[in-house]
Amino acid sequence: MTTATKTKTLPVVSVDEYAWFTTEHGSYRVLKTRFGLYKSIDKEDNDLISGLTEEAIHACTPLHLLAQQPDYDGRYDLVVGSAIATPDL
C-alpha cells in the first residue's frame, strides 16, 4: 500500500536589501564601486550616473531621471558659452 505524500509549495519571498530613494520621476539606489566612486541604479538595474561622492549622486540623479521621461521638454538642455577651444597664437 502506497501513501500519497502531499508536497507543499512555498511562496517565493523576495527580500530587497537595498535602500531605495524615491523621486517623482522614479526610484534609484546608490552603490559604491570597487574604485571608490558612487553610482546610481534604477529599478530595472540600469546604471544612471557616476560621481565622486554620494551627495553628488543624490543631487544629480533626480534631474537625470527627469530628462529620461518621454514628456521631457528640454528645458535643461542649454549650452552656455562656446564648446570650441581656439588656441591663442
Protein Blocks (a to p, Z undefined) as FASTA:
>chain_A
ZZdddddddddddddfbdcdddfkbccdddddfkopacdddfkopafbdcfbfklmmmmm
mmmmmmmpmklghlmmccehjfbdcddZZ
